[in-house]
Each structure stands twice: as C-alpha cells, then as structure tokens.
C-alpha cells in the first residue's frame, strides 16, 4: 500500500539516508561582512582609546567623511529644500532682503562717512554678505551634531559627514546672495584681482569653515548654551570688524585691527575681489589664525569624538 504523498518506502529511506552538508551556505558574498561574522574583524570595538588612539581615530573619521562628500552634499541640499518647501520665492528671499538692506544702508552710511556711493556700495554689499556667511557658519555650527542626533543614533557614520552637511548648507545659502554682488560689481565696474590671492583666499576660507563648524559642533553638543553665546559674540564682533566701515578710516593704531580674528579672514577674500592688494601682514595673520583654529578644533574633536553620540 502506497503512502499518502505518493512516495514509496524505498524512496523515503533513500531520502533519509542522503548526507547533509557540514558547512552552511554563506549569508552574503561580501568579503568584509564574512570576515566580521567569522570573527576576523570586530563589528564594534568597545575598548577605550589609549595613547595616540584618539588622534588616529579622528583622522580616520575625517578621511572616511571626505570619501563620503557626496553624501554630505546631498544631505545639505535636502536641508535647503526642506527649509523653503512651500515658499513662493524659496531661498531667493535672501537675495531680495540682501538687496533691500544694502540699498538702504549704503545710502545712509555713505552720507555719514562722506564716501562716494560708487565706492562704498560694492564694499558694503560684499562685506555684509561675507559677514552673514561667517556668522551663519558660527551660529549654525553649534547645532551640527545635535540636529543630526537621529542619524547619529540610527547608524554608524563618520561624524565629519555632518560637518560637511552644515558647510554645504551654509555655502548654498551664501550663493543665493552672490547675485546682488555680481550686479553691483557690473554697475560700478569693480574688477577683481585675478592673481594667486583669489584662489588662496577662497581655499583658506573653505578650510576655516570646516574648522569653525567642527569646533562649534563639538562645543554645541556638550554645552547647549553655545548658540546664544555665539550669537552675542558675533554681534559684538560685527561692530568691531570693518564691515560697515572701511579700514582706511583708521589712521592711528590700524595694526591693532589684526587682533580681531574676523578681520584678516574677511580681508583676504574681500581685498582680491574688490581689486585691492592685501598686505603681507594680513596674510600671515590669517594663516596663523587658521592653523590655531584647526589645531584647537581637531584636538577637541579627537578628544571628545567618542562621547558625541552620548551628548546628543
């Protein structure tokens, strides 16, 4: 009598005697995942960092973050899209507000300082846009890691990607005000100096933006009072730094302007774009400030990197 499933006892015994493979099929074909599952590479190393381990891991984080620059760019672009979603003009409200502000303040301060409007208006426009860029980087840098707490807790990702995200977001915001500068430069025939100062100044600015964002991001993650503190400090520096007034108005003690860290940073970019030469002392001071800024930012990031996930 045959079995209910239609197979004979001989076939059933043959199936039972069939040898089983001792090695299971691999879950994935990726070598690094197989190495982690096999124990050759730890998935998560919880050993405390010793010696130069902080520096090595911080450098590795920055290197991996630079390799994921496209991801940082995409996240920054999405932040801009979400910020102005549903708006009629979107980020071009910044362009309109910059044009109105420069027009109103330019006429007033040119009269007060007895400066030709054709000379002062491009200077004021470029200075205000640069200062807004710098101040926005400082204040928004305080929330670099706290705003990305969801991503930090959800997946393993280099912390430097969030720094790139903040820098990209501020650069895109800055570019929406560049149109006003271009129009004023064309109207008043301002010609930038096309020499080595222009690319070097832009490169120095880009490096400083990453250092400022990294430094303020770590401080903002540890101390939640950093955003109002940074905002108030930048407001004080706004009146000390030559933004509304030209440095040429000071005839006595002009060398003390170099003690303001914002002045060399702005001047190395404003001078070449305005067609004026930048003194070597300003260049050297800007480079010294950049080296000091990166040293403090990287040292703090290397020391506190392992605690960022708990702070946010």
Secondary structure, 3 states (H helix, E strand, C coil): CCCCCCCCHHHHHHHHCCCCCCCCCCCCCCHHHHHHHHCCCCCCCCCCCCCCHHHHHHHHHHHHHHHCHHHHHHHHHHHHHHHCCCCCCCCHHHHHHHHHHHHHHHHHHHHHCCCCHHHHHHHHHHHHHHHHHHHHHHHHHCCCCCCCHHHHHHCCCCHHHHHHHHHHHHHHHHHCCHHHHHHHHHHCCCCCCCCHHHHHHHHHHHHHHHHHHHHHHHHHHHCCCHHHHHHHHHHHHHHHCCCCCCHHHCCCCHHHHHHCHHHHHHHHHHHHHHCCCCCHHHHHHHHHHHHHHHHHHHHHHHHHHHHHHHHC
